[in-house]
Amino acid sequence: MLANIKDRFPVFKKKPNLVFFDTAASALKVDSMINSITNCYSYDYANIHRGIYELSSKLTKKFEDSRISVSNFINSPSPENIIFTKSATEGINLVSNCLSKNYFEDDDEVLVSKLEHHANLVPWHLVSKKIKIVAANINNKGELDYKDLIEKINSKTKLIAITHMSNITGSITNFEEIKNKANKFNIPILIDGCQLVPHKKLDIKEMNPDFYVFSAHKLYGPSGLGILYMSDFWINKLSPYQGGGSMIKNVETDKSTYLEGYQKFEAGTPPIAEVIGLSSSIDFINEVGIESIYSYEKELTKYAYEKIKSNNDIKIYGDFKNQTSIISFNIDNVHFNDLAMFLDKKNIAIRTGHHCAQPFMKHFNISGNARMSVGIYNTKDDVDYFVNSLNELKNFLK
Ligand SMILES: Cc1ncc(COP(=O)(O)O)c(C=O)c1O
């Protein structure tokens, strides 16, 4: 199945030589997802949840069926725990705002880590008048320092907000020990799964987080759509983040009452076509099989890791242990942006800079690095071409 996978990505028809190693930023788009969005706008479109005419009621059903697909994909207890937002970032902002209104008290602590994407830092800063933000360290390899994190959990900790997979090192967080200690103090956990969900099976029932976020655009799906899983307890406890149409029971000019359940968090016209498109990208991932994707990408990343690591003048950030899909590195005496420009001339797309993870970069006293990240369309030939190109640049600069 993976052998002809490039045929499913129209961009390769136009750019057959493209070597795309920036899937961690956003994945390329699969044909079935593009077609389903085109069909939605061309033939099926109407606003949902309101009209009693056929177009509207049919699209409402399709939209709600997509919620079921998402729920099944991550093995959520129910589709009613799935909230659609405009991005994973918005999902975390929703949680930080709601917790700030309904839960945090002065001097409560939120425990994050220096491995976090800014999307899991800045939303806490914005409500930090109330709370204190405590950050777990990373070690010299760039991995989460579990010992430090566990030690920082105490009776003042009112939320632990940690990435499931680092967007810099690709390392996957083991939540077992964290959960054990958190449970002792009854502390809720928010998990940022943006990087993990496209690459590895997520089982919400087994993990049982309080909040879990990810983005559709990293799943070969559309931009403009994020997914927030919220447990029943928090859905019942929290009041809405944004107000407007769709989320109300009754409105007067000076007051309103809201729907119960996930609907109270979805104000206004939602990203209708995007939600329907996401369902097609999930179908595509299910066809290929998330387990096959994981083993294929893990092997490919290992192949790339060994090749890159054999260069003494390249520093890799992170460890290959318990990692997939991402390798970030710097080459001695080569600025990462010069590298990216050189590779671009060779049709290789990588990401450089701080990758929205400035605390990580500060830890290593660097302003950024180069990141290659794989998706299901990448091959060993892509990796060979990439590594040869790195060598070419190094020889050129000698
Ligand atoms: C680990 C992680 N968290 C959060 C985000 C934010 O996702 P979005 O920009 O889709 O909201 C990203 C995006 O790169 C990410 O890699």
The ligand as an SDF file (V2000), in Angstrom:
LIG
                    3D

 16 16  0  0  0  0  0  0  0  0999 V2000
    3.6610   19.9820   19.3480 C   0  0  0  0  0  0  0  0  0  0  0  0
    2.7600   21.0200   18.7270 C   0  0  0  0  0  0  0  0  0  0  0  0
    1.7980   21.5750   19.4740 N   0  0  0  0  0  0  0  0  0  0  0  0
    0.9790   22.5000   18.9770 C   0  0  0  0  0  0  0  0  0  0  0  0
    1.0820   22.9270   17.6790 C   0  0  0  0  0  0  0  0  0  0  0  0
    0.1400   23.9550   17.1800 C   0  0  0  0  0  0  0  0  0  0  0  0
   -0.6770   23.4340   16.1950 O   0  0  0  0  0  0  0  0  0  0  0  0
   -1.6030   24.4010   15.3050 P   0  0  0  0  0  0  0  0  0  0  0  0
   -0.6750   25.4070   14.7190 O   0  0  0  0  0  0  0  0  0  0  0  0
   -2.1690   23.4830   14.2980 O   0  0  0  0  0  0  0  0  0  0  0  0
   -2.5900   25.0020   16.2020 O   0  0  0  0  0  0  0  0  0  0  0  0
    2.0750   22.3890   16.8680 C   0  0  0  0  0  0  0  0  0  0  0  0
    2.2520   22.8540   15.4850 C   0  0  0  0  0  0  0  0  0  0  0  0
    3.2830   22.7220   14.8720 O   0  0  0  0  0  0  0  0  0  0  0  0
    2.9440   21.3970   17.4010 C   0  0  0  0  0  0  0  0  0  0  0  0
    3.9100   20.8480   16.6730 O   0  0  0  0  0  0  0  0  0  0  0  0
  1  2  1  0
  2  3  1  0
  2 15  2  0
  3  4  2  0
  4  5  1  0
  5  6  1  0
  5 12  2  0
  6  7  1  0
  7  8  1  0
  8  9  2  0
  8 10  1  0
  8 11  1  0
 12 13  1  0
 12 15  1  0
 13 14  2  0
 15 16  1  0
M  END
$$$$
